[in-house]
């Protein structure tokens, strides 16, 4: 099956943090990783966390070096993943358009 490249960006780590420093990569270019395997350890002003891999695939490129500060939303790593075949966009049946109600009801507060 064909492969496609998917780039994972540094996610929002919460609490208004806008950047993180890469402490240690847990993977190298060419490694094959499973989804949720340890990917990279980063440090914010609040804590150090290990970010898990969001995809299963082969590591194509690491976009940051260790000790580099990476803003949230910037590329972190690129994976080569199996390309999915085009599939139908709708599963099941499309509901028919509902008829408009014949009478509109207006709610009014009781008057004193």
N, C-alpha and C positions, 0 to 999 in steps of 0.2 A: 504494500500500500504506500502511497505517496506521503511525503512529510511536508509540513508547513511550519514556519517559524512563528512563535508567539512570544511577545515581550511582556514581562511582568514588571510593573512599576512598584516603587516603594509605597506600600499602603499607608493610609492614615492610621497612626498608632494610638490615636485618641488623645483626649485632654488638651486639645489645641496645639499639639506638637507639629512643627512644620518641617523638621529635618531629623536625620539620625546619622550616626557615624558607624561605618562598617567596622566591626571589631575583628571578625574572623569568618571566612567563607568555609562552609562545611562540605562544599563540592568544588570540583574543578571542571574546566572545559573538557568535554568528551565523556564525562560521567553520565550514566543513565540513572535517573532518580525516579522514585515512586511518589505519588501524591501524598502529601503530609509528611514526607521525610524532612529532616532538618536541612535547611538551605543556607541560611546566613544568620550570624549573630550580630545584632546592631545595638547601639547604645543611644539613648535619648537623654535629655536633661533629667528625666525621672527614673529610668531604669535601663537594664540590659535585657533584651529579649531575643529568642531564637525564632526567626520567621520560617514557617514550614513551606515546603514546595506546594504551590497551588495546582500544579500539573504533574503528570507522569510524562517523562520524555528524556531526551538527551540534551545536556547543557551545550549550547553553541557559543555563547558569549557572556562574560561577566562584565557589566558596565561600570563597576566601581572597584577600586582597589581597597585593600585594608587601610584603615585610618582616614578614609575619605568621607567627607560630609556629603550626604545625599538628600536633596529636598524631596518632600512627599510628592509623589506623582512622576518623578524622574525614573528613567529605565534602570532596572536593577539587574535583571538577567534575561537572556533569550533562550527559549527551549525549542527544540525540534520535536514536534508531536505528530502523531499519525493524522493525516488529513481525513476528515469525515466526508463521506459521500453525501451529495445533496439529498435531502429527505423532504417529504411533503411537509408543508408548513402547518397544516391543520390535521389534527387527529380527531376522528369522530365526525359528527355532522354539524353543519352550521345551522344555528337556530333561525327559524323564519322570523321575519320582522313582526313585532307585536303590533296589534291594532291599537289605535289611539282610543282612549276611553271616550264614550259617548257623552258623558256628563262630567264637568269639572266641579269639584267640591272646594269651596273656599271656607277656611276656618276663620272665624272672627271671635275675638274675646267677648265675653258677656258684657253688656252695657249696664251700668248702674242706674 
